[in-house]
Amino acid sequence: MRMQRQSKFRLIIKHCRLCQQSMETVDYKDIQTLQRFCTQHGKIISRKRSGACAKHQRMITSAIKYARFMALLPYVS
Ligand SMILES: [Zn+2]
């Protein structure tokens, strides 16, 4: 009997959280939302891990960078 080999990587269909909430813009003052897209150390989570679409990921990145500049989020912690 031949065993069928299963793929190591399962296909996971991700949906953009911000699209589901129908958010048009990402506010740099909304720290709680932005912190969900940061690691413990303050790094921005990539699109692959966050599951955000390209449009929203761009907004998130610029919002986080501006929030860092305004000292709302840490650069490193
Ligand atoms: Zn989106």
N, CA, C, O and the ligand as a Tripos MOL2 file, in Angstrom:
@<TRIPOS>MOLECULE
protein
  309   307    78     0     0
PROTEIN
NO_CHARGES

@<TRIPOS>ATOM
      1 N           0.8350   -1.1980    0.0000 N.3       1 MET1
      2 CA          0.0000    0.0000    0.0000 C.3       1 MET1
      3 C           0.8700    1.2480    0.0000 C.2       1 MET1
      4 O           1.7590    1.4250    0.8330 O.2       1 MET1
      5 N           0.5870    2.0670   -0.9290 N.am      2 ARG2
      6 CA          1.3880    3.2830   -1.0580 C.3       2 ARG2
      7 C           0.7490    4.4100   -0.2440 C.2       2 ARG2
      8 O          -0.4260    4.7470   -0.3900 O.2       2 ARG2
      9 N           1.5840    4.9590    0.6100 N.am      3 MET3
     10 CA          1.0810    6.0660    1.4370 C.3       3 MET3
     11 C           1.2230    7.3690    0.6460 C.2       3 MET3
     12 O           2.2520    7.6530    0.0340 O.2       3 MET3
     13 N           0.1910    8.1060    0.6890 N.am      4 GLN4
     14 CA          0.2530    9.4020    0.0080 C.3       4 GLN4
     15 C           0.9340   10.4170    0.9220 C.2       4 GLN4
     16 O           0.5690   10.5950    2.0840 O.2       4 GLN4
     17 N           1.9060   11.0540    0.3650 N.am      5 ARG5
     18 CA          2.6860   12.0000    1.1460 C.3       5 ARG5
     19 C           1.9210   13.3170    1.2980 C.2       5 ARG5
     20 O           1.4410   13.8980    0.3250 O.2       5 ARG5
     21 N           1.8260   13.7550    2.5210 N.am      6 GLN6
     22 CA          1.1430   15.0320    2.7320 C.3       6 GLN6
     23 C           2.1420   16.1740    2.7160 C.2       6 GLN6
     24 O           3.2900   16.0430    3.1400 O.2       6 GLN6
     25 N           1.6830   17.2450    2.2330 N.am      7 SER7
     26 CA          2.5480   18.4250    2.1400 C.3       7 SER7
     27 C           2.9070   18.9280    3.5330 C.2       7 SER7
     28 O           2.1010   18.9030    4.4630 O.2       7 SER7
     29 N           4.1410   19.3810    3.6330 N.am      8 LYS8
     30 CA          4.6240   19.9110    4.9070 C.3       8 LYS8
     31 C           3.9320   21.2350    5.2430 C.2       8 LYS8
     32 O           3.7050   21.5760    6.4040 O.2       8 LYS8
     33 N           3.6150   21.9490    4.1890 N.am      9 PHE9
     34 CA          3.0060   23.2650    4.3810 C.3       9 PHE9
     35 C           1.5480   23.2200    3.9480 C.2       9 PHE9
     36 O           1.2230   22.8770    2.8120 O.2       9 PHE9
     37 N           0.7030   23.5690    4.8670 N.am     10 ARG10
     38 CA         -0.7100   23.5910    4.5300 C.3      10 ARG10
     39 C          -1.0800   24.9440    3.9490 C.2      10 ARG10
     40 O          -0.5230   25.9800    4.3120 O.2      10 ARG10
     41 N          -2.0060   24.8990    3.0640 N.am     11 LEU11
     42 CA         -2.4780   26.1390    2.4540 C.3      11 LEU11
     43 C          -3.3910   26.8650    3.4390 C.2      11 LEU11
     44 O          -4.4720   26.3860    3.7820 O.2      11 LEU11
     45 N          -2.9400   28.0000    3.8700 N.am     12 ILE12
     46 CA         -3.7390   28.7910    4.8030 C.3      12 ILE12
     47 C          -4.1670   30.0640    4.0900 C.2      12 ILE12
     48 O          -3.3430   30.8710    3.6610 O.2      12 ILE12
     49 N          -5.4450   30.2130    3.9800 N.am     13 ILE13
     50 CA         -5.9560   31.4250    3.3350 C.3      13 ILE13
     51 C          -6.1650   32.4770    4.4130 C.2      13 ILE13
     52 O          -6.9730   32.3090    5.3260 O.2      13 ILE13
     53 N          -5.4280   33.5500    4.2850 N.am     14 LYS14
     54 CA         -5.5120   34.6180    5.2760 C.3      14 LYS14
     55 C          -6.3710   35.7480    4.7380 C.2      14 LYS14
     56 O          -6.3960   36.0340    3.5410 O.2      14 LYS14
     57 N          -7.0570   36.3620    5.6440 N.am     15 HIS15
     58 CA         -7.8580   37.5140    5.2680 C.3      15 HIS15
     59 C          -7.3340   38.7290    6.0080 C.2      15 HIS15
     60 O          -6.9880   38.6620    7.1870 O.2      15 HIS15
     61 N          -7.2860   39.8010    5.3140 N.am     16 CYS16
     62 CA         -6.8000   41.0340    5.9100 C.3      16 CYS16
     63 C          -7.7900   41.5120    6.9730 C.2      16 CYS16
     64 O          -8.9730   41.7070    6.6930 O.2      16 CYS16
     65 N          -7.2910   41.6960    8.1870 N.am     17 ARG17
     66 CA         -8.1370   42.1160    9.3140 C.3      17 ARG17
     67 C          -8.7350   43.4950    9.0920 C.2      17 ARG17
     68 O          -9.8900   43.7610    9.4240 O.2      17 ARG17
     69 N          -7.9150   44.3570    8.5240 N.am     18 LEU18
     70 CA         -8.3660   45.7320    8.3250 C.3      18 LEU18
     71 C          -9.4010   45.8280    7.2130 C.2      18 LEU18
     72 O         -10.2710   46.6990    7.2470 O.2      18 LEU18
     73 N          -9.3130   44.9350    6.2250 N.am     19 CYS19
     74 CA        -10.3240   44.8930    5.1700 C.3      19 CYS19
     75 C         -11.6500   44.3950    5.7350 C.2      19 CYS19
     76 O         -12.7220   44.8690    5.3590 O.2      19 CYS19
     77 N         -11.5530   43.4240    6.6510 N.am     20 GLN20
     78 CA        -12.7700   42.8870    7.2580 C.3      20 GLN20
     79 C         -13.4830   43.9450    8.0940 C.2      20 GLN20
     80 O         -14.7120   44.0010    8.1400 O.2      20 GLN20
     81 N         -12.6770   44.7880    8.7570 N.am     21 GLN21
     82 CA        -13.2660   45.8690    9.5560 C.3      21 GLN21
     83 C         -13.5990   47.0850    8.6890 C.2      21 GLN21
     84 O         -14.0950   48.1000    9.1770 O.2      21 GLN21
     85 N         -13.3140   46.9570    7.3960 N.am     22 SER22
     86 CA        -13.5170   48.0230    6.4010 C.3      22 SER22
     87 C         -12.9320   49.3610    6.8630 C.2      22 SER22
     88 O         -13.5980   50.3960    6.8650 O.2      22 SER22
     89 N         -11.6550   49.2900    7.2530 N.am     23 MET23
     90 CA        -10.9380   50.4940    7.6670 C.3      23 MET23
     91 C         -10.3350   51.1560    6.4360 C.2      23 MET23
     92 O          -9.5900   50.5290    5.6830 O.2      23 MET23
     93 N         -10.6570   52.4000    6.2430 N.am     24 GLU24
     94 CA        -10.1380   53.1240    5.0720 C.3      24 GLU24
     95 C          -8.7150   53.6130    5.3220 C.2      24 GLU24
     96 O          -7.8510   53.5300    4.4480 O.2      24 GLU24
     97 N          -8.4890   54.1240    6.5280 N.am     25 THR25
     98 CA         -7.1620   54.6370    6.8670 C.3      25 THR25
     99 C          -6.6930   54.0410    8.1970 C.2      25 THR25
    100 O          -7.4980   53.5930    9.0140 O.2      25 THR25
    101 N          -5.3890   54.0460    8.3880 N.am     26 VAL26
    102 CA         -4.8130   53.5840    9.6500 C.3      26 VAL26
    103 C          -4.2820   54.8160   10.3800 C.2      26 VAL26
    104 O          -3.4130   55.5280    9.8770 O.2      26 VAL26
    105 N          -4.8120   55.0450   11.5540 N.am     27 ASP27
    106 CA         -4.4270   56.2270   12.3220 C.3      27 ASP27
    107 C          -3.1690   55.9390   13.1280 C.2      27 ASP27
    108 O          -3.0690   54.8980   13.7780 O.2      27 ASP27
    109 N          -2.2140   56.8530   13.0870 N.am     28 TYR28
    110 CA         -0.9640   56.6480   13.8360 C.3      28 TYR28
    111 C          -1.1710   56.7750   15.3420 C.2      28 TYR28
    112 O          -0.3400   56.3170   16.1270 O.2      28 TYR28
    113 N          -2.2970   57.4060   15.7530 N.am     29 LYS29
    114 CA         -2.5830   57.5580   17.1850 C.3      29 LYS29
    115 C          -3.2570   56.3180   17.7760 C.2      29 LYS29
    116 O          -3.3480   56.1690   18.9940 O.2      29 LYS29
    117 N          -3.7240   55.4390   16.8980 N.am     30 ASP30
    118 CA         -4.3890   54.2080   17.3360 C.3      30 ASP30
    119 C          -3.3190   53.1560   17.6590 C.2      30 ASP30
    120 O          -3.0400   52.2610   16.8620 O.2      30 ASP30
    121 N          -2.7380   53.2930   18.8380 N.am     31 ILE31
    122 CA         -1.5830   52.4650   19.2070 C.3      31 ILE31
    123 C          -1.9620   50.9970   19.3940 C.2      31 ILE31
    124 O          -1.1900   50.1030   19.0490 O.2      31 ILE31
    125 N          -3.1480   50.7550   19.9390 N.am     32 GLN32
    126 CA         -3.5580   49.3610   20.1900 C.3      32 GLN32
    127 C          -3.5890   48.5430   18.8990 C.2      32 GLN32
    128 O          -3.1750   47.3840   18.8780 O.2      32 GLN32
    129 N          -4.0770   49.1510   17.8370 N.am     33 THR33
    130 CA         -4.1130   48.4530   16.5430 C.3      33 THR33
    131 C          -2.7040   48.2550   16.0080 C.2      33 THR33
    132 O          -2.3590   47.1830   15.5100 O.2      33 THR33
    133 N          -1.8900   49.3070   16.1180 N.am     34 LEU34
    134 CA         -0.5360   49.2420   15.5780 C.3      34 LEU34
    135 C           0.3350   48.2320   16.3220 C.2      34 LEU34
    136 O           1.2020   47.5910   15.7290 O.2      34 LEU34
    137 N           0.0960   48.0980   17.6270 N.am     35 GLN35
    138 CA          0.9040   47.1620   18.4190 C.3      35 GLN35
    139 C           0.6640   45.7150   18.0220 C.2      35 GLN35
    140 O           1.5180   44.8550   18.2360 O.2      35 GLN35
    141 N          -0.5010   45.4490   17.4420 N.am     36 ARG36
    142 CA         -0.7840   44.0860   16.9830 C.3      36 ARG36
    143 C           0.0740   43.7250   15.7680 C.2      36 ARG36
    144 O           0.2650   42.5480   15.4630 O.2      36 ARG36
    145 N           0.5850   44.7410   15.0840 N.am     37 PHE37
    146 CA          1.4230   44.5000   13.9230 C.3      37 PHE37
    147 C           2.9020   44.6850   14.2490 C.2      37 PHE37
    148 O           3.7290   44.8450   13.3510 O.2      37 PHE37
    149 N           3.2290   44.6610   15.5390 N.am     38 CYS38
    150 CA          4.6200   44.7650   15.9830 C.3      38 CYS38
    151 C           4.9570   43.5480   16.8380 C.2      38 CYS38
    152 O           4.0850   42.9570   17.4750 O.2      38 CYS38
    153 N           6.2270   43.1880   16.8410 N.am     39 THR39
    154 CA          6.6750   42.1110   17.7230 C.3      39 THR39
    155 C           6.9360   42.6930   19.1100 C.2      39 THR39
    156 O           6.7920   43.8950   19.3300 O.2      39 THR39
    157 N           7.3210   41.8270   20.0340 N.am     40 GLN40
    158 CA          7.6670   42.2410   21.3980 C.3      40 GLN40
    159 C           8.7880   43.2700   21.3960 C.2      40 GLN40
    160 O           8.8290   44.1840   22.2190 O.2      40 GLN40
    161 N           9.6950   43.0890   20.4450 N.am     41 HIS41
    162 CA         10.8730   43.9440   20.4020 C.3      41 HIS41
    163 C          10.6520   45.2130   19.6000 C.2      41 HIS41
    164 O          11.5430   46.0550   19.4870 O.2      41 HIS41
    165 N           9.4590   45.3410   19.0470 N.am     42 GLY42
    166 CA          9.1290   46.5680   18.3280 C.3      42 GLY42
    167 C           9.3000   46.5040   16.8360 C.2      42 GLY42
    168 O           9.1320   47.5080   16.1430 O.2      42 GLY42
    169 N           9.6380   45.3220   16.3240 N.am     43 LYS43
    170 CA          9.7930   45.1830   14.8750 C.3      43 LYS43
    171 C           8.4270   45.0800   14.2040 C.2      43 LYS43
    172 O           7.4770   44.5490   14.7790 O.2      43 LYS43
    173 N           8.3460   45.5870   12.9990 N.am     44 ILE44
    174 CA          7.0940   45.5150   12.2400 C.3      44 ILE44
    175 C           6.9600   44.1120   11.6570 C.2      44 ILE44
    176 O           7.8890   43.5910   11.0390 O.2      44 ILE44
    177 N           5.8010   43.5140   11.8610 N.am     45 ILE45
    178 CA          5.5560   42.1590   11.3550 C.3      45 ILE45
    179 C           5.3090   42.2190    9.8440 C.2      45 ILE45
    180 O           4.5980   43.0930    9.3490 O.2      45 ILE45
    181 N           5.9090   41.2770    9.1320 N.am     46 SER46
    182 CA          5.8060   41.2560    7.6740 C.3      46 SER46
    183 C           4.4020   40.8530    7.2260 C.2      46 SER46
    184 O           3.6010   40.3270    7.9990 O.2      46 SER46
    185 N           4.1420   41.1180    5.9660 N.am     47 ARG47
    186 CA          2.8430   40.7940    5.3770 C.3      47 ARG47
    187 C           2.5380   39.3040    5.4480 C.2      47 ARG47
    188 O           1.3950   38.8840    5.6310 O.2      47 ARG47
    189 N           3.5880   38.5350    5.2990 N.am     48 LYS48
    190 CA          3.4420   37.0790    5.3260 C.3      48 LYS48
    191 C           2.8660   36.6090    6.6630 C.2      48 LYS48
    192 O           2.0310   35.7060    6.7070 O.2      48 LYS48
    193 N           3.3210   37.2300    7.7430 N.am     49 ARG49
    194 CA          2.8600   36.8340    9.0740 C.3      49 ARG49
    195 C           1.6020   37.5640    9.5140 C.2      49 ARG49
    196 O           0.7340   36.9790   10.1610 O.2      49 ARG49
    197 N           1.5030   38.8330    9.1650 N.am     50 SER50
    198 CA          0.3570   39.6140    9.6350 C.3      50 SER50
    199 C          -0.9100   39.2920    8.8320 C.2      50 SER50
    200 O          -2.0220   39.3930    9.3510 O.2      50 SER50
    201 N          -0.7320   38.9060    7.5720 N.am     51 GLY51
    202 CA         -1.8800   38.5650    6.7400 C.3      51 GLY51
    203 C          -2.5750   39.7710    6.1460 C.2      51 GLY51
    204 O          -3.6450   39.6480    5.5490 O.2      51 GLY51
    205 N          -1.9770   40.9280    6.3070 N.am     52 ALA52
    206 CA         -2.5870   42.1420    5.7710 C.3      52 ALA52
    207 C          -2.3660   42.2300    4.2690 C.2      52 ALA52
    208 O          -1.3870   41.7030    3.7420 O.2      52 ALA52
    209 N          -3.2790   42.8970    3.5910 N.am     53 CYS53
    210 CA         -3.1220   43.0800    2.1500 C.3      53 CYS53
    211 C          -2.0840   44.1740    1.9020 C.2      53 CYS53
    212 O          -1.6990   44.8970    2.8200 O.2      53 CYS53
    213 N          -1.6410   44.2850    0.6570 N.am     54 ALA54
    214 CA         -0.5550   45.2020    0.3160 C.3      54 ALA54
    215 C          -0.8990   46.6480    0.6600 C.2      54 ALA54
    216 O          -0.0720   47.3890    1.1920 O.2      54 ALA54
    217 N          -2.1170   47.0290    0.3510 N.am     55 LYS55
    218 CA         -2.5680   48.4010    0.5970 C.3      55 LYS55
    219 C          -2.5280   48.7320    2.0880 C.2      55 LYS55
    220 O          -2.0280   49.7820    2.4910 O.2      55 LYS55
    221 N          -3.0640   47.8150    2.9010 N.am     56 HIS56
    222 CA         -3.1050   48.0690    4.3390 C.3      56 HIS56
    223 C          -1.7290   47.9340    4.9790 C.2      56 HIS56
    224 O          -1.4070   48.6650    5.9160 O.2      56 HIS56
    225 N          -0.9150   47.0060    4.4790 N.am     57 GLN57
    226 CA          0.4260   46.8470    5.0400 C.3      57 GLN57
    227 C           1.2310   48.1250    4.8570 C.2      57 GLN57
    228 O           1.9860   48.5310    5.7400 O.2      57 GLN57
    229 N           1.0600   48.7540    3.6980 N.am     58 ARG58
    230 CA          1.7420   50.0250    3.4280 C.3      58 ARG58
    231 C           1.2930   51.0860    4.4250 C.2      58 ARG58
    232 O           2.1100   51.8390    4.9530 O.2      58 ARG58
    233 N          -0.0110   51.1370    4.6760 N.am     59 MET59
    234 CA         -0.5580   52.1080    5.6330 C.3      59 MET59
    235 C          -0.0420   51.8330    7.0430 C.2      59 MET59
    236 O           0.3250   52.7570    7.7690 O.2      59 MET59
    237 N          -0.0180   50.5540    7.4230 N.am     60 ILE60
    238 CA          0.4400   50.1570    8.7520 C.3      60 ILE60
    239 C           1.8930   50.5680    8.9550 C.2      60 ILE60
    240 O           2.2490   51.1530    9.9770 O.2      60 ILE60
    241 N           2.7260   50.2540    7.9650 N.am     61 THR61
    242 CA          4.1590   50.5610    8.0830 C.3      61 THR61
    243 C           4.4020   52.0510    8.2680 C.2      61 THR61
    244 O           5.1550   52.4620    9.1510 O.2      61 THR61
    245 N           3.7580   52.8550    7.4290 N.am     62 SER62
    246 CA          3.9850   54.2970    7.5450 C.3      62 SER62
    247 C           3.4070   54.8360    8.8450 C.2      62 SER62
    248 O           3.9710   55.7580    9.4350 O.2      62 SER62
    249 N           2.2750   54.2660    9.3060 N.am     63 ALA63
    250 CA          1.6690   54.7070   10.5690 C.3      63 ALA63
    251 C           2.5790   54.3610   11.7480 C.2      63 ALA63
    252 O           2.7430   55.1650   12.6660 O.2      63 ALA63
    253 N           3.1680   53.1630   11.7200 N.am     64 ILE64
    254 CA          4.0730   52.7510   12.7970 C.3      64 ILE64
    255 C           5.3020   53.6430   12.8150 C.2      64 ILE64
    256 O           5.7540   54.0700   13.8770 O.2      64 ILE64
    257 N           5.8380   53.9210   11.6380 N.am     65 LYS65
    258 CA          7.0420   54.7550   11.5580 C.3      65 LYS65
    259 C           6.7680   56.1650   12.0620 C.2      65 LYS65
    260 O           7.6100   56.7670   12.7290 O.2      65 LYS65
    261 N           5.5960   56.6850   11.7440 N.am     66 TYR66
    262 CA          5.2390   58.0210   12.2160 C.3      66 TYR66
    263 C           4.9940   58.0070   13.7260 C.2      66 TYR66
    264 O           5.3860   58.9370   14.4310 O.2      66 TYR66
    265 N           4.3420   56.9480   14.2170 N.am     67 ALA67
    266 CA          4.0940   56.8050   15.6560 C.3      67 ALA67
    267 C           5.4070   56.7060   16.4290 C.2      67 ALA67
    268 O           5.5170   57.2130   17.5450 O.2      67 ALA67
    269 N           6.3970   56.0510   15.8310 N.am     68 ARG68
    270 CA          7.7290   55.9680   16.4610 C.3      68 ARG68
    271 C           8.3510   57.3530   16.5400 C.2      68 ARG68
    272 O           8.9320   57.7310   17.5570 O.2      68 ARG68
    273 N           8.2240   58.0980   15.4600 N.am     69 PHE69
    274 CA          8.7810   59.4480   15.4120 C.3      69 PHE69
    275 C           8.1210   60.3480   16.4500 C.2      69 PHE69
    276 O           8.7730   61.2100   17.0410 O.2      69 PHE69
    277 N           6.8260   60.1440   16.6680 N.am     70 MET70
    278 CA          6.0880   60.9260   17.6500 C.3      70 MET70
    279 C           6.2210   60.3530   19.0620 C.2      70 MET70
    280 O           5.5570   60.8230   19.9860 O.2      70 MET70
    281 N           7.0650   59.3530   19.2300 N.am     71 ALA71
    282 CA          7.3610   58.7120   20.5100 C.3      71 ALA71
    283 C           6.1520   58.0330   21.1360 C.2      71 ALA71
    284 O           6.0290   57.9750   22.3600 O.2      71 ALA71
    285 N           5.2530   57.5140   20.2860 N.am     72 LEU72
    286 CA          4.1220   56.7550   20.7890 C.3      72 LEU72
    287 C           4.4430   55.2670   20.8430 C.2      72 LEU72
    288 O           3.9330   54.5310   21.6870 O.2      72 LEU72
    289 N           5.3020   54.8470   19.9200 N.am     73 LEU73
    290 CA          5.7560   53.4560   19.8820 C.3      73 LEU73
    291 C           7.2800   53.4330   19.9930 C.2      73 LEU73
    292 O           7.9440   54.3770   19.5630 O.2      73 LEU73
    293 N           7.8370   52.3770   20.5610 N.am     74 PRO74
    294 CA          9.3020   52.3090   20.6650 C.3      74 PRO74
    295 C           9.9460   51.8440   19.3620 C.2      74 PRO74
    296 O           9.3490   51.0860   18.5980 O.2      74 PRO74
    297 N          11.1660   52.3060   19.1200 N.am     75 TYR75
    298 CA         11.9530   51.7870   17.9940 C.3      75 TYR75
    299 C          12.4640   50.4020   18.3680 C.2      75 TYR75
    300 O          12.3900   49.4610   17.5770 O.2      75 TYR75
    301 N          12.9810   50.2960   19.5830 N.am     76 VAL76
    302 CA         13.5070   49.0340   20.1130 C.3      76 VAL76
    303 C          13.1040   48.9640   21.5800 C.2      76 VAL76
    304 O          13.1120   49.9700   22.2890 O.2      76 VAL76
    305 N          12.7530   47.7670   22.0210 N.am     77 SER77
    306 CA         12.4870   47.6100   23.4570 C.3      77 SER77
    307 C          12.9770   46.2440   23.9350 C.2      77 SER77
    308 O          12.8450   45.9190   25.1150 O.2      77 SER77
    309 ZN         -6.5800   45.0600    3.6680 Zn       78 ZN78
@<TRIPOS>BOND
     1     1     2 1
     2     2     3 1
     3     3     4 2
     4     3     5 am
     5     5     6 1
     6     6     7 1
     7     7     8 2
     8     7     9 am
     9     9    10 1
    10    10    11 1
    11    11    12 2
    12    11    13 am
    13    13    14 1
    14    14    15 1
    15    15    16 2
    16    15    17 am
    17    17    18 1
    18    18    19 1
    19    19    20 2
    20    19    21 am
    21    21    22 1
    22    22    23 1
    23    23    24 2
    24    23    25 am
    25    25    26 1
    26    26    27 1
    27    27    28 2
    28    27    29 am
    29    29    30 1
    30    30    31 1
    31    31    32 2
    32    31    33 am
    33    33    34 1
    34    34    35 1
    35    35    36 2
    36    35    37 am
    37    37    38 1
    38    38    39 1
    39    39    40 2
    40    39    41 am
    41    41    42 1
    42    42    43 1
    43    43    44 2
    44    43    45 am
    45    45    46 1
    46    46    47 1
    47    47    48 2
    48    47    49 am
    49    49    50 1
    50    50    51 1
    51    51    52 2
    52    51    53 am
    53    53    54 1
    54    54    55 1
    55    55    56 2
    56    55    57 am
    57    57    58 1
    58    58    59 1
    59    59    60 2
    60    59    61 am
    61    61    62 1
    62    62    63 1
    63    63    64 2
    64    63    65 am
    65    65    66 1
    66    66    67 1
    67    67    68 2
    68    67    69 am
    69    69    70 1
    70    70    71 1
    71    71    72 2
    72    71    73 am
    73    73    74 1
    74    74    75 1
    75    75    76 2
    76    75    77 am
    77    77    78 1
    78    78    79 1
    79    79    80 2
    80    79    81 am
    81    81    82 1
    82    82    83 1
    83    83    84 2
    84    83    85 am
    85    85    86 1
    86    86    87 1
    87    87    88 2
    88    87    89 am
    89    89    90 1
    90    90    91 1
    91    91    92 2
    92    91    93 am
    93    93    94 1
    94    94    95 1
    95    95    96 2
    96    95    97 am
    97    97    98 1
    98    98    99 1
    99    99   100 2
   100    99   101 am
   101   101   102 1
   102   102   103 1
   103   103   104 2
   104   103   105 am
   105   105   106 1
   106   106   107 1
   107   107   108 2
   108   107   109 am
   109   109   110 1
   110   110   111 1
   111   111   112 2
   112   111   113 am
   113   113   114 1
   114   114   115 1
   115   115   116 2
   116   115   117 am
   117   117   118 1
   118   118   119 1
   119   119   120 2
   120   119   121 am
   121   121   122 1
   122   122   123 1
   123   123   124 2
   124   123   125 am
   125   125   126 1
   126   126   127 1
   127   127   128 2
   128   127   129 am
   129   129   130 1
   130   130   131 1
   131   131   132 2
   132   131   133 am
   133   133   134 1
   134   134   135 1
   135   135   136 2
   136   135   137 am
   137   137   138 1
   138   138   139 1
   139   139   140 2
   140   139   141 am
   141   141   142 1
   142   142   143 1
   143   143   144 2
   144   143   145 am
   145   145   146 1
   146   146   147 1
   147   147   148 2
   148   147   149 am
   149   149   150 1
   150   150   151 1
   151   151   152 2
   152   151   153 am
   153   153   154 1
   154   154   155 1
   155   155   156 2
   156   155   157 am
   157   157   158 1
   158   158   159 1
   159   159   160 2
   160   159   161 am
   161   161   162 1
   162   162   163 1
   163   163   164 2
   164   163   165 am
   165   165   166 1
   166   166   167 1
   167   167   168 2
   168   167   169 am
   169   169   170 1
   170   170   171 1
   171   171   172 2
   172   171   173 am
   173   173   174 1
   174   174   175 1
   175   175   176 2
   176   175   177 am
   177   177   178 1
   178   178   179 1
   179   179   180 2
   180   179   181 am
   181   181   182 1
   182   182   183 1
   183   183   184 2
   184   183   185 am
   185   185   186 1
   186   186   187 1
   187   187   188 2
   188   187   189 am
   189   189   190 1
   190   190   191 1
   191   191   192 2
   192   191   193 am
   193   193   194 1
   194   194   195 1
   195   195   196 2
   196   195   197 am
   197   197   198 1
   198   198   199 1
   199   199   200 2
   200   199   201 am
   201   201   202 1
   202   202   203 1
   203   203   204 2
   204   203   205 am
   205   205   206 1
   206   206   207 1
   207   207   208 2
   208   207   209 am
   209   209   210 1
   210   210   211 1
   211   211   212 2
   212   211   213 am
   213   213   214 1
   214   214   215 1
   215   215   216 2
   216   215   217 am
   217   217   218 1
   218   218   219 1
   219   219   220 2
   220   219   221 am
   221   221   222 1
   222   222   223 1
   223   223   224 2
   224   223   225 am
   225   225   226 1
   226   226   227 1
   227   227   228 2
   228   227   229 am
   229   229   230 1
   230   230   231 1
   231   231   232 2
   232   231   233 am
   233   233   234 1
   234   234   235 1
   235   235   236 2
   236   235   237 am
   237   237   238 1
   238   238   239 1
   239   239   240 2
   240   239   241 am
   241   241   242 1
   242   242   243 1
   243   243   244 2
   244   243   245 am
   245   245   246 1
   246   246   247 1
   247   247   248 2
   248   247   249 am
   249   249   250 1
   250   250   251 1
   251   251   252 2
   252   251   253 am
   253   253   254 1
   254   254   255 1
   255   255   256 2
   256   255   257 am
   257   257   258 1
   258   258   259 1
   259   259   260 2
   260   259   261 am
   261   261   262 1
   262   262   263 1
   263   263   264 2
   264   263   265 am
   265   265   266 1
   266   266   267 1
   267   267   268 2
   268   267   269 am
   269   269   270 1
   270   270   271 1
   271   271   272 2
   272   271   273 am
   273   273   274 1
   274   274   275 1
   275   275   276 2
   276   275   277 am
   277   277   278 1
   278   278   279 1
   279   279   280 2
   280   279   281 am
   281   281   282 1
   282   282   283 1
   283   283   284 2
   284   283   285 am
   285   285   286 1
   286   286   287 1
   287   287   288 2
   288   287   289 am
   289   289   290 1
   290   290   291 1
   291   291   292 2
   292   291   293 am
   293   293   294 1
   294   294   295 1
   295   295   296 2
   296   295   297 am
   297   297   298 1
   298   298   299 1
   299   299   300 2
   300   299   301 am
   301   301   302 1
   302   302   303 1
   303   303   304 2
   304   303   305 am
   305   305   306 1
   306   306   307 1
   307   307   308 2
@<TRIPOS>SUBSTRUCTURE
     1 MET1         2 RESIDUE 1 A MET
     2 ARG2         6 RESIDUE 1 A ARG
     3 MET3        10 RESIDUE 1 A MET
     4 GLN4        14 RESIDUE 1 A GLN
     5 ARG5        18 RESIDUE 1 A ARG
     6 GLN6        22 RESIDUE 1 A GLN
     7 SER7        26 RESIDUE 1 A SER
     8 LYS8        30 RESIDUE 1 A LYS
     9 PHE9        34 RESIDUE 1 A PHE
    10 ARG10       38 RESIDUE 1 A ARG
    11 LEU11       42 RESIDUE 1 A LEU
    12 ILE12       46 RESIDUE 1 A ILE
    13 ILE13       50 RESIDUE 1 A ILE
    14 LYS14       54 RESIDUE 1 A LYS
    15 HIS15       58 RESIDUE 1 A HIS
    16 CYS16       62 RESIDUE 1 A CYS
    17 ARG17       66 RESIDUE 1 A ARG
    18 LEU18       70 RESIDUE 1 A LEU
    19 CYS19       74 RESIDUE 1 A CYS
    20 GLN20       78 RESIDUE 1 A GLN
    21 GLN21       82 RESIDUE 1 A GLN
    22 SER22       86 RESIDUE 1 A SER
    23 MET23       90 RESIDUE 1 A MET
    24 GLU24       94 RESIDUE 1 A GLU
    25 THR25       98 RESIDUE 1 A THR
    26 VAL26      102 RESIDUE 1 A VAL
    27 ASP27      106 RESIDUE 1 A ASP
    28 TYR28      110 RESIDUE 1 A TYR
    29 LYS29      114 RESIDUE 1 A LYS
    30 ASP30      118 RESIDUE 1 A ASP
    31 ILE31      122 RESIDUE 1 A ILE
    32 GLN32      126 RESIDUE 1 A GLN
    33 THR33      130 RESIDUE 1 A THR
    34 LEU34      134 RESIDUE 1 A LEU
    35 GLN35      138 RESIDUE 1 A GLN
    36 ARG36      142 RESIDUE 1 A ARG
    37 PHE37      146 RESIDUE 1 A PHE
    38 CYS38      150 RESIDUE 1 A CYS
    39 THR39      154 RESIDUE 1 A THR
    40 GLN40      158 RESIDUE 1 A GLN
    41 HIS41      162 RESIDUE 1 A HIS
    42 GLY42      166 RESIDUE 1 A GLY
    43 LYS43      170 RESIDUE 1 A LYS
    44 ILE44      174 RESIDUE 1 A ILE
    45 ILE45      178 RESIDUE 1 A ILE
    46 SER46      182 RESIDUE 1 A SER
    47 ARG47      186 RESIDUE 1 A ARG
    48 LYS48      190 RESIDUE 1 A LYS
    49 ARG49      194 RESIDUE 1 A ARG
    50 SER50      198 RESIDUE 1 A SER
    51 GLY51      202 RESIDUE 1 A GLY
    52 ALA52      206 RESIDUE 1 A ALA
    53 CYS53      210 RESIDUE 1 A CYS
    54 ALA54      214 RESIDUE 1 A ALA
    55 LYS55      218 RESIDUE 1 A LYS
    56 HIS56      222 RESIDUE 1 A HIS
    57 GLN57      226 RESIDUE 1 A GLN
    58 ARG58      230 RESIDUE 1 A ARG
    59 MET59      234 RESIDUE 1 A MET
    60 ILE60      238 RESIDUE 1 A ILE
    61 THR61      242 RESIDUE 1 A THR
    62 SER62      246 RESIDUE 1 A SER
    63 ALA63      250 RESIDUE 1 A ALA
    64 ILE64      254 RESIDUE 1 A ILE
    65 LYS65      258 RESIDUE 1 A LYS
    66 TYR66      262 RESIDUE 1 A TYR
    67 ALA67      266 RESIDUE 1 A ALA
    68 ARG68      270 RESIDUE 1 A ARG
    69 PHE69      274 RESIDUE 1 A PHE
    70 MET70      278 RESIDUE 1 A MET
    71 ALA71      282 RESIDUE 1 A ALA
    72 LEU72      286 RESIDUE 1 A LEU
    73 LEU73      290 RESIDUE 1 A LEU
    74 PRO74      294 RESIDUE 1 A PRO
    75 TYR75      298 RESIDUE 1 A TYR
    76 VAL76      302 RESIDUE 1 A VAL
    77 SER77      306 RESIDUE 1 A SER
    78 ZN78       309 GROUP 0 **** ****
